[in-house]
Structures are given as structure tokens and as C-alpha cells.
Amino acid sequence: MRDLFLDPLASYQVAQQMAGNDPLPLSQQALRHQLHQRGMLSSIDGARKMLMVRRTLAGMPRQVLHLRTNESADG
């Protein structure tokens, strides 16, 4: 397993772009809740009751989504 951290706003904007002319039927918050309900988040901040976690990435403190990934058998 590897850690995948996504900036919530940037990843939502990319998803919107990929949807093309059709806007996503979910808000950012609703999408995060669905990711959590489907067990796709690797960790959440239970103490703060937030789905985003605090991480320092590239020397900067950030609030990110921590997703589950499956590392391929090749590496």
C-alpha cells in the first residue's frame, strides 16, 4: 500500500474538467462523504470530526484527502 494525498479543491476541479460540459452532480463535501462511506479514505481526522487530514507535504502544512491505493504486483 502507498499513501495518496489529494488536495480537495484541486482534485474536485480536475474531476469537474473531466466531466466536460456536464457539471458534477455532487458538491465537494458530498463527494468527500461518499468517498468515506465507500471505504476509500485511508484515514480521517476523528478528533476534529473531519474527513480531511493534516499532513506536511513538500514542507507545507496542508489539509488533504488520504486515499487508499493498491500497489500493483509489479512494484
PyMOL commands that set and color helices and strands:
alter all, ss='L'
color gray80, all
select helices_A, chain A and resi 8-18+28-37
alter helices_A, ss='H'
color red, helices_A
select strands_A, chain A and resi 4-6+41-43+53-57+60-67
alter strands_A, ss='S'
color yellow, strands_A
deselect
rebuild
show_as cartoon
